[in-house]
Amino acid sequence: MAKKLYKETSRFKGLLFYGLTGLLFLLTAGRLTQLLLAGEQLTAAEWIFFLLTLLGLGALVWYVSRLRMKLSVTEKGISYKLSPLHSHKQRIPWEEVESYRIVKTPIAQQFHGGNITFNHEKRFSTNGRNGVEIHTRSGDVYFLGSNRPGELKKALKGVFKRNK
């Protein structure tokens, strides 16, 4: 088993997402309650709409709250797993890595759209656009999110110094 040089587990903490989703849930539940208290007779379509909306918002919050990103750097490669999306950890061996770059995006910049990419990168992150961008020899581009990009950078520098 390879020695772990860096290990991190992160989860999604988007307060804006939780706030807006919670607000939509409360507004929908409030409107349904208001109609019921006023004695309105709801049609089957209206019941289905309200129930599906509430169930959908609840399921979305449940799913997003389950997201976990595990990232580790070893002497053999970099491993990641975004649960529940991946059932097993994925690994990129160092022999496959052509180049990498650490990405640090200020929080205000993350909302203006400049961090949107159209280069078909495989992006796995729970925390926005902070982490490492990896270009492989086969032409794939990966973005792996990290809450501690400074520590990740030190670990990667150490690995590439050893492999030279």
ZAKE-947454 format. One record per atom (N, C-alpha, C): atom name; x, y, z; residue in three letters; residue number from 1. Coordinates in steps of 0.02 Angstrom, whole numbers, padded with zeros to 5 digits, always signed. Each point is the difference from the previous one (the first is absolute). Layout:
! ZAKE-947454
(pt CA,(X,Y,Z),Ala,NUM)
...
END
This chain:
! ZAKE-947454
(pt N,(+00042,-00059,+00000),Met,1)
(pt CA,(-00042,+00059,+00000),Met,1)
(pt C,(+00044,+00062,+00000),Met,1)
(pt N,(-00017,+00047,-00043),Ala,2)
(pt CA,(+00040,+00061,-00007),Ala,2)
(pt C,(-00012,+00047,+00059),Ala,2)
(pt N,(+00052,+00035,+00019),Lys,3)
(pt CA,(-00004,+00049,+00054),Lys,3)
(pt C,(-00041,+00061,-00022),Lys,3)
(pt N,(-00048,+00020,+00041),Lys,4)
(pt CA,(-00041,+00058,-00016),Lys,4)
(pt C,(+00038,+00064,+00019),Lys,4)
(pt N,(+00009,+00044,-00049),Leu,5)
(pt CA,(+00033,+00063,+00011),Leu,5)
(pt C,(-00049,+00056,+00016),Leu,5)
(pt N,(-00062,-00011,-00021),Tyr,6)
(pt CA,(-00053,+00051,+00010),Tyr,6)
(pt C,(-00066,-00037,-00001),Tyr,6)
(pt N,(-00044,+00020,+00045),Lys,7)
(pt CA,(-00067,-00030,+00003),Lys,7)
(pt C,(-00049,+00053,+00022),Lys,7)
(pt N,(-00058,+00000,-00033),Glu,8)
(pt CA,(-00051,+00050,+00016),Glu,8)
(pt C,(-00069,-00029,-00015),Glu,8)
(pt N,(-00047,+00016,+00043),Thr,9)
(pt CA,(-00070,-00016,-00011),Thr,9)
(pt C,(-00039,+00065,+00007),Thr,9)
(pt N,(-00040,+00016,-00051),Ser,10)
(pt CA,(-00039,+00061,+00003),Ser,10)
(pt C,(-00073,-00016,-00018),Ser,10)
(pt N,(-00043,+00044,+00019),Arg,11)
(pt CA,(-00071,-00006,-00017),Arg,11)
(pt C,(-00026,+00067,-00023),Arg,11)
(pt N,(-00058,-00002,-00032),Phe,12)
(pt CA,(-00030,+00061,-00027),Phe,12)
(pt C,(-00027,+00043,+00057),Phe,12)
(pt N,(+00018,+00064,+00000),Lys,13)
(pt CA,(-00022,+00046,+00053),Lys,13)
(pt C,(-00031,+00063,-00029),Lys,13)
(pt N,(-00032,-00005,-00057),Gly,14)
(pt CA,(-00027,+00059,-00034),Gly,14)
(pt C,(-00060,+00029,+00036),Gly,14)
(pt N,(+00011,+00049,+00042),Leu,15)
(pt CA,(-00055,+00030,+00038),Leu,15)
(pt C,(-00051,+00034,-00046),Leu,15)
(pt N,(+00023,+00028,-00055),Leu,16)
(pt CA,(-00046,+00032,-00047),Leu,16)
(pt C,(-00048,-00052,-00029),Leu,16)
(pt N,(+00027,-00058,-00020),Phe,17)
(pt CA,(-00042,-00053,-00026),Phe,17)
(pt C,(-00051,-00023,+00052),Phe,17)
(pt N,(+00024,-00014,+00061),Tyr,18)
(pt CA,(-00046,-00023,+00052),Tyr,18)
(pt C,(-00052,+00054,+00018),Tyr,18)
(pt N,(+00021,+00062,+00000),Gly,19)
(pt CA,(-00046,+00054,+00015),Gly,19)
(pt C,(-00055,+00008,-00052),Gly,19)
(pt N,(+00020,+00000,-00064),Leu,20)
(pt CA,(-00049,+00008,-00054),Leu,20)
(pt C,(-00046,-00061,-00005),Leu,20)
(pt N,(+00028,-00059,+00007),Thr,21)
(pt CA,(-00042,-00060,-00003),Thr,21)
(pt C,(-00048,-00003,+00059),Thr,21)
(pt N,(+00025,+00018,+00059),Gly,22)
(pt CA,(-00044,+00003,+00059),Gly,22)
(pt C,(-00055,+00051,-00008),Gly,22)
(pt N,(+00017,+00058,-00029),Leu,23)
(pt CA,(-00050,+00052,-00011),Leu,23)
(pt C,(-00054,-00024,-00049),Leu,23)
(pt N,(+00021,-00032,-00054),Leu,24)
(pt CA,(-00049,-00028,-00048),Leu,24)
(pt C,(-00044,-00052,+00034),Leu,24)
(pt N,(+00029,-00043,+00042),Phe,25)
(pt CA,(-00038,-00050,+00036),Phe,25)
(pt C,(-00052,+00033,+00045),Phe,25)
(pt N,(+00022,+00050,+00039),Leu,26)
(pt CA,(-00045,+00034,+00046),Leu,26)
(pt C,(-00056,+00038,-00037),Leu,26)
(pt N,(+00018,+00033,-00055),Leu,27)
(pt CA,(-00051,+00035,-00039),Leu,27)
(pt C,(-00052,-00048,-00029),Leu,27)
(pt N,(+00023,-00057,-00025),Thr,28)
(pt CA,(-00046,-00049,-00028),Thr,28)
(pt C,(-00045,-00029,+00054),Thr,28)
(pt N,(+00031,-00019,+00057),Ala,29)
(pt CA,(-00039,-00028,+00056),Ala,29)
(pt C,(-00047,+00052,+00028),Ala,29)
(pt N,(+00022,+00063,+00003),Gly,30)
(pt CA,(-00043,+00054,+00025),Gly,30)
(pt C,(-00060,+00012,-00046),Gly,30)
(pt N,(+00012,-00001,-00065),Arg,31)
(pt CA,(-00055,+00011,-00047),Arg,31)
(pt C,(-00051,-00058,+00004),Arg,31)
(pt N,(+00025,-00061,+00007),Leu,32)
(pt CA,(-00044,-00058,+00007),Leu,32)
(pt C,(-00042,+00006,+00064),Leu,32)
(pt N,(+00033,+00019,+00054),Thr,33)
(pt CA,(-00035,+00008,+00064),Thr,33)
(pt C,(-00052,+00056,-00005),Thr,33)
(pt N,(+00018,+00055,-00032),Gln,34)
(pt CA,(-00046,+00057,-00008),Gln,34)
(pt C,(-00062,-00022,-00039),Gln,34)
(pt N,(+00010,-00038,-00053),Leu,35)
(pt CA,(-00057,-00023,-00040),Leu,35)
(pt C,(-00045,-00048,+00040),Leu,35)
(pt N,(+00031,-00043,+00038),Leu,36)
(pt CA,(-00039,-00048,+00040),Leu,36)
(pt C,(-00038,+00034,+00056),Leu,36)
(pt N,(+00031,+00049,+00033),Leu,37)
(pt CA,(-00034,+00036,+00054),Leu,37)
(pt C,(-00056,+00044,-00026),Leu,37)
(pt N,(+00006,+00023,-00061),Ala,38)
(pt CA,(-00053,+00042,-00030),Ala,38)
(pt C,(-00059,-00043,-00025),Ala,38)
(pt N,(+00007,-00065,+00005),Gly,39)
(pt CA,(-00054,-00044,-00021),Gly,39)
(pt C,(-00003,-00012,-00075),Gly,39)
(pt N,(+00054,+00014,-00035),Glu,40)
(pt CA,(+00002,-00011,-00073),Glu,40)
(pt C,(-00002,-00075,-00015),Glu,40)
(pt N,(-00036,-00017,-00052),Gln,41)
(pt CA,(+00000,-00069,-00024),Gln,41)
(pt C,(+00054,-00005,-00054),Gln,41)
(pt N,(+00052,-00039,+00015),Leu,42)
(pt CA,(+00055,-00008,-00048),Leu,42)
(pt C,(-00015,-00057,-00047),Leu,42)
(pt N,(+00018,+00010,-00063),Thr,43)
(pt CA,(-00009,-00054,-00049),Thr,43)
(pt C,(+00056,-00051,+00009),Thr,43)
(pt N,(-00007,-00056,-00032),Ala,44)
(pt CA,(+00052,-00052,+00005),Ala,44)
(pt C,(+00066,+00025,-00028),Ala,44)
(pt N,(-00003,+00039,-00054),Ala,45)
(pt CA,(+00061,+00028,-00031),Ala,45)
(pt C,(+00036,+00047,+00048),Ala,45)
(pt N,(-00039,+00041,+00037),Glu,46)
(pt CA,(+00030,+00046,+00048),Glu,46)
(pt C,(+00033,-00039,+00058),Glu,46)
(pt N,(-00033,-00052,+00024),Trp,47)
(pt CA,(+00029,-00042,+00053),Trp,47)
(pt C,(+00065,-00032,-00023),Trp,47)
(pt N,(-00002,-00027,-00060),Ile,48)
(pt CA,(+00061,-00031,-00028),Ile,48)
(pt C,(+00056,+00051,-00007),Ile,48)
(pt N,(-00017,+00060,-00025),Phe,49)
(pt CA,(+00051,+00052,-00007),Phe,49)
(pt C,(+00031,+00017,+00068),Phe,49)
(pt N,(-00040,+00014,+00050),Phe,50)
(pt CA,(+00026,+00018,+00066),Phe,50)
(pt C,(+00042,-00056,+00030),Phe,50)
(pt N,(-00026,-00061,-00002),Leu,51)
(pt CA,(+00036,-00056,+00030),Leu,51)
(pt C,(+00065,-00016,-00036),Leu,51)
(pt N,(-00002,+00001,-00067),Leu,52)
(pt CA,(+00062,-00013,-00037),Leu,52)
(pt C,(+00052,+00055,+00010),Leu,52)
(pt N,(-00023,+00062,+00005),Thr,53)
(pt CA,(+00046,+00055,+00013),Thr,53)
(pt C,(+00032,-00008,+00068),Thr,53)
(pt N,(-00040,-00013,+00052),Leu,54)
(pt CA,(+00028,-00009,+00067),Leu,54)
(pt C,(+00046,-00061,+00004),Leu,54)
(pt N,(-00021,-00055,-00029),Leu,55)
(pt CA,(+00042,-00060,+00000),Leu,55)
(pt C,(+00064,+00011,-00040),Leu,55)
(pt N,(-00005,+00033,-00056),Gly,56)
(pt CA,(+00060,+00014,-00042),Gly,56)
(pt C,(+00050,+00044,+00036),Gly,56)
(pt N,(-00024,+00053,+00032),Leu,57)
(pt CA,(+00045,+00044,+00037),Leu,57)
(pt C,(+00032,-00036,+00059),Leu,57)
(pt N,(-00040,-00040,+00035),Gly,58)
(pt CA,(+00027,-00038,+00056),Gly,58)
(pt C,(+00052,-00051,-00023),Gly,58)
(pt N,(-00014,-00035,-00055),Ala,59)
(pt CA,(+00048,-00049,-00027),Ala,59)
(pt C,(+00064,+00034,-00024),Ala,59)
(pt N,(-00007,+00058,-00030),Leu,60)
(pt CA,(+00060,+00037,-00023),Leu,60)
(pt C,(+00044,+00020,+00058),Leu,60)
(pt N,(-00029,+00026,+00053),Val,61)
(pt CA,(+00039,+00019,+00059),Val,61)
(pt C,(+00032,-00062,+00032),Val,61)
(pt N,(-00037,-00055,+00004),Trp,62)
(pt CA,(+00027,-00061,+00028),Trp,62)
(pt C,(+00059,-00024,-00041),Trp,62)
(pt N,(-00006,-00002,-00067),Tyr,63)
(pt CA,(+00054,-00023,-00043),Tyr,63)
(pt C,(+00062,+00043,+00006),Tyr,63)
(pt N,(-00009,+00066,-00004),Val,64)
(pt CA,(+00057,+00045,+00004),Val,64)
(pt C,(+00034,-00003,+00068),Val,64)
(pt N,(-00039,-00010,+00053),Ser,65)
(pt CA,(+00031,-00005,+00067),Ser,65)
(pt C,(+00039,-00065,+00008),Ser,65)
(pt N,(-00011,-00049,-00042),Arg,66)
(pt CA,(+00036,-00064,+00002),Arg,66)
(pt C,(+00066,+00003,-00039),Arg,66)
(pt N,(+00011,+00051,-00040),Leu,67)
(pt CA,(+00061,+00004,-00040),Leu,67)
(pt C,(+00062,+00004,+00044),Leu,67)
(pt N,(+00049,-00043,-00014),Arg,68)
(pt CA,(+00064,-00001,+00036),Arg,68)
(pt C,(+00056,-00008,-00052),Arg,68)
(pt N,(+00050,+00042,+00005),Met,69)
(pt CA,(+00058,-00004,-00045),Met,69)
(pt C,(+00060,-00023,+00040),Met,69)
(pt N,(+00028,-00057,-00018),Lys,70)
(pt CA,(+00061,-00025,+00032),Lys,70)
(pt C,(+00056,+00006,-00050),Lys,70)
(pt N,(+00054,+00032,+00020),Leu,71)
(pt CA,(+00057,+00012,-00043),Leu,71)
(pt C,(+00063,-00021,+00037),Leu,71)
(pt N,(+00043,-00038,-00033),Ser,72)
(pt CA,(+00063,-00019,+00032),Ser,72)
(pt C,(+00056,-00003,-00052),Ser,72)
(pt N,(+00059,+00019,+00023),Val,73)
(pt CA,(+00060,-00001,-00041),Val,73)
(pt C,(+00047,-00051,+00030),Val,73)
(pt N,(+00022,-00047,-00042),Thr,74)
(pt CA,(+00050,-00050,+00021),Thr,74)
(pt C,(+00058,+00002,-00048),Thr,74)
(pt N,(+00049,-00042,+00012),Glu,75)
(pt CA,(+00058,-00004,-00045),Glu,75)
(pt C,(-00019,-00031,-00066),Glu,75)
(pt N,(-00056,-00036,-00003),Lys,76)
(pt CA,(-00021,-00033,-00062),Lys,76)
(pt C,(-00046,+00043,-00043),Lys,76)
(pt N,(-00038,+00045,+00031),Gly,77)
(pt CA,(-00046,+00041,-00039),Gly,77)
(pt C,(-00046,+00040,+00044),Gly,77)
(pt N,(-00048,+00031,-00031),Ile,78)
(pt CA,(-00050,+00039,+00036),Ile,78)
(pt C,(-00067,-00036,-00005),Ile,78)
(pt N,(-00032,-00010,+00057),Ser,79)
(pt CA,(-00063,-00037,+00003),Ser,79)
(pt C,(-00056,+00047,+00021),Ser,79)
(pt N,(-00059,-00012,-00026),Tyr,80)
(pt CA,(-00059,+00040,+00019),Tyr,80)
(pt C,(-00062,-00044,-00002),Tyr,80)
(pt N,(-00049,+00020,+00039),Lys,81)
(pt CA,(-00064,-00033,+00000),Lys,81)
(pt C,(-00053,+00051,+00020),Lys,81)
(pt N,(-00048,+00011,-00042),Leu,82)
(pt CA,(-00056,+00045,+00015),Leu,82)
(pt C,(-00061,-00043,+00013),Leu,82)
(pt N,(-00013,-00012,+00063),Ser,83)
(pt CA,(-00057,-00042,+00020),Ser,83)
(pt C,(-00063,+00043,+00000),Ser,83)
(pt N,(-00055,-00025,-00019),Pro,84)
(pt CA,(-00019,-00066,-00024),Pro,84)
(pt C,(+00008,-00009,-00075),Pro,84)
(pt N,(+00032,+00046,-00034),Leu,85)
(pt CA,(+00008,-00005,-00073),Leu,85)
(pt C,(+00045,-00059,-00019),Leu,85)
(pt N,(+00055,-00009,+00035),His,86)
(pt CA,(+00046,-00056,-00012),His,86)
(pt C,(-00010,-00053,+00053),His,86)
(pt N,(-00001,-00063,-00021),Ser,87)
(pt CA,(-00004,-00054,+00049),Ser,87)
(pt C,(+00069,-00021,+00023),Ser,87)
(pt N,(+00051,+00011,-00041),His,88)
(pt CA,(+00069,-00017,+00017),His,88)
(pt C,(+00044,+00061,-00012),His,88)
(pt N,(+00057,+00003,+00035),Lys,89)
(pt CA,(+00045,+00056,-00011),Lys,89)
(pt C,(+00032,-00006,-00069),Lys,89)
(pt N,(+00012,+00057,-00029),Gln,90)
(pt CA,(+00031,+00005,-00065),Gln,90)
(pt C,(+00073,+00022,+00010),Gln,90)
(pt N,(+00045,-00023,-00043),Arg,91)
(pt CA,(+00070,+00019,+00009),Arg,91)
(pt C,(+00030,+00021,-00066),Arg,91)
(pt N,(+00040,+00053,+00003),Ile,92)
(pt CA,(+00038,+00022,-00058),Ile,92)
(pt C,(+00074,-00012,+00018),Ile,92)
(pt N,(+00032,-00049,-00033),Pro,93)
(pt CA,(+00071,-00013,+00015),Pro,93)
(pt C,(+00044,+00057,-00025),Pro,93)
(pt N,(+00056,+00010,+00034),Trp,94)
(pt CA,(+00044,+00056,-00017),Trp,94)
(pt C,(+00029,-00008,-00070),Trp,94)
(pt N,(+00006,-00062,-00025),Glu,95)
(pt CA,(+00026,-00010,-00068),Glu,95)
(pt C,(-00047,+00030,-00052),Glu,95)
(pt N,(-00065,+00007,+00017),Glu,96)
(pt CA,(-00049,+00027,-00046),Glu,96)
(pt C,(-00004,+00076,+00001),Glu,96)
(pt N,(+00027,+00031,+00052),Val,97)
(pt CA,(-00006,+00073,+00009),Val,97)
(pt C,(+00051,+00036,-00043),Val,97)
(pt N,(-00024,+00042,-00045),Glu,98)
(pt CA,(+00044,+00040,-00041),Glu,98)
(pt C,(+00017,+00066,+00035),Glu,98)
(pt N,(-00052,+00032,+00029),Ser,99)
(pt CA,(+00011,+00062,+00037),Ser,99)
(pt C,(-00057,+00010,+00050),Ser,99)
(pt N,(+00012,+00043,+00047),Tyr,100)
(pt CA,(-00051,+00018,+00049),Tyr,100)
(pt C,(+00008,+00073,+00018),Tyr,100)
(pt N,(-00054,+00027,+00027),Arg,101)
(pt CA,(+00004,+00069,+00025),Arg,101)
(pt C,(-00050,+00007,+00057),Arg,101)
(pt N,(+00021,+00035,+00052),Ile,102)
(pt CA,(-00043,+00014,+00057),Ile,102)
(pt C,(-00043,+00060,-00018),Ile,102)
(pt N,(-00065,-00006,+00014),Val,103)
(pt CA,(-00048,+00053,-00015),Val,103)
(pt C,(-00029,+00025,+00066),Val,103)
(pt N,(+00006,+00066,+00010),Lys,104)
(pt CA,(-00031,+00032,+00059),Lys,104)
(pt C,(-00044,+00057,-00027),Lys,104)
(pt N,(-00064,-00006,+00011),Thr,105)
(pt CA,(-00048,+00049,-00024),Thr,105)
(pt C,(-00029,+00037,+00060),Thr,105)
(pt N,(+00005,+00067,+00002),Pro,106)
(pt CA,(-00032,+00037,+00055),Pro,106)
(pt C,(-00075,-00012,+00000),Pro,106)
(pt N,(-00029,+00003,+00059),Ile,107)
(pt CA,(-00072,-00016,+00008),Ile,107)
(pt C,(-00044,+00046,-00042),Ile,107)
(pt N,(+00017,+00064,-00006),Ala,108)
(pt CA,(-00042,+00046,-00039),Ala,108)
(pt C,(+00005,-00016,-00074),Ala,108)
(pt N,(+00057,-00024,-00022),Gln,109)
(pt CA,(+00009,-00015,-00071),Gln,109)
(pt C,(-00037,-00063,-00021),Gln,109)
(pt N,(-00015,-00044,+00047),Gln,110)
(pt CA,(-00033,-00063,-00016),Gln,110)
(pt C,(-00071,+00010,-00026),Gln,110)
(pt N,(-00031,+00058,+00013),Phe,111)
(pt CA,(-00069,+00011,-00020),Phe,111)
(pt C,(-00009,+00041,-00063),Phe,111)
(pt N,(+00054,+00023,-00032),His,112)
(pt CA,(-00008,+00043,-00058),His,112)
(pt C,(+00001,-00038,-00066),His,112)
(pt N,(+00015,-00064,+00000),Gly,113)
(pt CA,(-00003,-00039,-00062),Gly,113)
(pt C,(+00066,-00009,-00035),Gly,113)
(pt N,(+00052,+00033,+00022),Gly,114)
(pt CA,(+00066,-00007,-00031),Gly,114)
(pt C,(+00032,-00067,+00012),Gly,114)
(pt N,(-00026,-00038,+00048),Asn,115)
(pt CA,(+00029,-00065,+00014),Asn,115)
(pt C,(-00036,-00056,-00037),Asn,115)
(pt N,(-00046,+00017,-00044),Ile,116)
(pt CA,(-00034,-00050,-00040),Ile,116)
(pt C,(+00047,-00023,-00055),Ile,116)
(pt N,(+00007,-00065,-00008),Thr,117)
(pt CA,(+00045,-00027,-00050),Thr,117)
(pt C,(-00039,-00040,-00051),Thr,117)
(pt N,(+00024,+00002,-00062),Phe,118)
(pt CA,(-00032,-00036,-00054),Phe,118)
(pt C,(+00049,-00048,-00033),Phe,118)
(pt N,(+00053,-00019,+00036),Asn,119)
(pt CA,(+00051,-00043,-00030),Asn,119)
(pt C,(-00009,-00073,+00019),Asn,119)
(pt N,(-00060,-00019,+00017),His,120)
(pt CA,(-00017,-00070,+00015),His,120)
(pt C,(+00041,-00028,+00058),His,120)
(pt N,(+00016,+00042,+00048),Glu,121)
(pt CA,(+00037,-00026,+00057),Glu,121)
(pt C,(-00045,-00042,+00044),Glu,121)
(pt N,(+00029,-00049,+00032),Lys,122)
(pt CA,(-00037,-00042,+00048),Lys,122)
(pt C,(+00010,+00033,+00067),Lys,122)
(pt N,(-00054,+00029,+00027),Arg,123)
(pt CA,(+00004,+00040,+00060),Arg,123)
(pt C,(-00032,-00036,+00058),Arg,123)
(pt N,(+00039,-00007,+00054),Phe,124)
(pt CA,(-00024,-00032,+00060),Phe,124)
(pt C,(+00017,+00045,+00059),Phe,124)
(pt N,(-00049,+00035,+00026),Ser,125)
(pt CA,(+00012,+00048,+00054),Ser,125)
(pt C,(-00063,+00011,+00040),Ser,125)
(pt N,(+00008,+00013,+00064),Thr,126)
(pt CA,(-00057,+00018,+00042),Thr,126)
(pt C,(+00006,+00073,+00024),Thr,126)
(pt N,(+00052,+00034,-00022),Asn,127)
(pt CA,(+00014,+00066,+00029),Asn,127)
(pt C,(+00017,+00053,-00051),Asn,127)
(pt N,(-00026,-00005,-00059),Gly,128)
(pt CA,(+00013,+00053,-00049),Gly,128)
(pt C,(+00062,-00013,-00041),Gly,128)
(pt N,(+00035,+00052,-00015),Arg,129)
(pt CA,(+00057,-00004,-00047),Arg,129)
(pt C,(+00067,+00008,+00036),Arg,129)
(pt N,(+00010,-00037,+00053),Asn,130)
(pt CA,(+00065,-00002,+00034),Asn,130)
(pt C,(+00024,-00072,-00002),Asn,130)
(pt N,(+00061,-00011,-00022),Gly,131)
(pt CA,(+00026,-00068,-00004),Gly,131)
(pt C,(+00055,-00006,-00050),Gly,131)
(pt N,(+00003,-00057,-00033),Val,132)
(pt CA,(+00053,-00014,-00049),Val,132)
(pt C,(-00030,-00019,-00067),Val,132)
(pt N,(+00028,+00029,-00053),Glu,133)
(pt CA,(-00020,-00017,-00068),Glu,133)
(pt C,(+00056,-00044,-00028),Glu,133)
(pt N,(-00019,-00059,-00024),Ile,134)
(pt CA,(+00049,-00049,-00023),Ile,134)
(pt C,(-00012,-00014,-00074),Ile,134)
(pt N,(+00053,+00004,-00040),His,135)
(pt CA,(-00001,-00018,-00070),His,135)
(pt C,(+00037,-00066,-00008),His,135)
(pt N,(-00033,-00049,-00030),Thr,136)
(pt CA,(+00031,-00065,-00008),Thr,136)
(pt C,(+00030,-00007,-00070),Thr,136)
(pt N,(+00042,-00050,-00008),Arg,137)
(pt CA,(+00032,-00013,-00064),Arg,137)
(pt C,(-00051,-00020,-00054),Arg,137)
(pt N,(-00056,-00028,+00021),Ser,138)
(pt CA,(-00052,-00021,-00047),Ser,138)
(pt C,(-00045,+00058,-00021),Ser,138)
(pt N,(+00012,+00060,+00027),Gly,139)
(pt CA,(-00039,+00059,-00018),Gly,139)
(pt C,(-00058,+00016,+00045),Gly,139)
(pt N,(-00012,-00041,+00052),Asp,140)
(pt CA,(-00053,+00015,+00047),Asp,140)
(pt C,(+00020,+00056,+00047),Asp,140)
(pt N,(-00050,+00038,+00021),Val,141)
(pt CA,(+00011,+00054,+00049),Val,141)
(pt C,(-00045,-00014,+00060),Val,141)
(pt N,(+00030,-00001,+00059),Tyr,142)
(pt CA,(-00036,-00012,+00062),Tyr,142)
(pt C,(+00006,+00061,+00044),Tyr,142)
(pt N,(-00054,+00016,+00034),Phe,143)
(pt CA,(+00004,+00050,+00053),Phe,143)
(pt C,(-00022,-00034,+00065),Phe,143)
(pt N,(+00044,-00003,+00049),Leu,144)
(pt CA,(-00015,-00031,+00064),Leu,144)
(pt C,(+00000,+00054,+00054),Leu,144)
(pt N,(-00057,+00010,+00031),Gly,145)
(pt CA,(-00008,+00054,+00049),Gly,145)
(pt C,(+00036,-00015,+00066),Gly,145)
(pt N,(+00020,+00054,+00033),Ser,146)
(pt CA,(+00035,-00006,+00064),Ser,146)
(pt C,(-00017,+00061,+00043),Ser,146)
(pt N,(-00008,-00012,+00065),Asn,147)
(pt CA,(-00010,+00056,+00047),Asn,147)
(pt C,(+00067,+00029,+00021),Asn,147)
(pt N,(+00054,-00038,-00011),Arg,148)
(pt CA,(+00067,+00022,+00022),Arg,148)
(pt C,(+00049,-00003,-00059),Arg,148)
(pt N,(-00009,+00045,-00049),Pro,149)
(pt CA,(+00043,-00004,-00060),Pro,149)
(pt C,(+00074,+00013,+00015),Pro,149)
(pt N,(+00016,+00038,+00052),Gly,150)
(pt CA,(+00070,+00012,+00018),Gly,150)
(pt C,(+00035,-00064,+00022),Gly,150)
(pt N,(-00032,-00039,+00043),Glu,151)
(pt CA,(+00028,-00063,+00022),Glu,151)
(pt C,(+00004,-00051,-00057),Glu,151)
(pt N,(-00050,+00001,-00043),Leu,152)
(pt CA,(+00000,-00044,-00059),Leu,152)
(pt C,(+00059,+00017,-00046),Leu,152)
(pt N,(+00013,+00063,-00008),Lys,153)
(pt CA,(+00056,+00023,-00043),Lys,153)
(pt C,(+00066,-00026,+00028),Lys,153)
(pt N,(+00010,+00004,+00065),Lys,154)
(pt CA,(+00062,-00025,+00031),Lys,154)
(pt C,(+00008,-00075,-00012),Lys,154)
(pt N,(-00054,-00037,+00008),Ala,155)
(pt CA,(+00003,-00073,-00010),Ala,155)
(pt C,(+00017,-00016,-00073),Ala,155)
(pt N,(-00031,+00035,-00047),Leu,156)
(pt CA,(+00013,-00013,-00070),Leu,156)
(pt C,(+00072,+00018,-00019),Leu,156)
(pt N,(+00025,+00056,+00026),Lys,157)
(pt CA,(+00070,+00019,-00013),Lys,157)
(pt C,(+00047,-00054,+00025),Lys,157)
(pt N,(-00014,-00027,+00059),Gly,158)
(pt CA,(+00041,-00053,+00028),Gly,158)
(pt C,(+00000,-00062,-00043),Gly,158)
(pt N,(-00057,-00018,-00027),Val,159)
(pt CA,(-00005,-00060,-00043),Val,159)
(pt C,(+00039,+00011,-00064),Val,159)
(pt N,(-00008,+00058,-00032),Phe,160)
(pt CA,(+00034,+00010,-00064),Phe,160)
(pt C,(+00074,+00010,+00007),Phe,160)
(pt N,(+00024,+00023,+00058),Lys,161)
(pt CA,(+00073,+00003,+00012),Lys,161)
(pt C,(+00028,-00070,+00005),Lys,161)
(pt N,(-00035,-00045,+00032),Arg,162)
(pt CA,(+00023,-00070,+00008),Arg,162)
(pt C,(+00000,-00037,-00067),Arg,162)
(pt N,(-00049,+00014,-00042),Asn,163)
(pt CA,(-00007,-00037,-00063),Asn,163)
(pt C,(+00046,+00024,-00055),Asn,163)
(pt N,(+00035,+00056,+00010),Lys,164)
(pt CA,(+00045,+00025,-00052),Lys,164)
(pt C,(+00067,-00033,+00003),Lys,164)
END
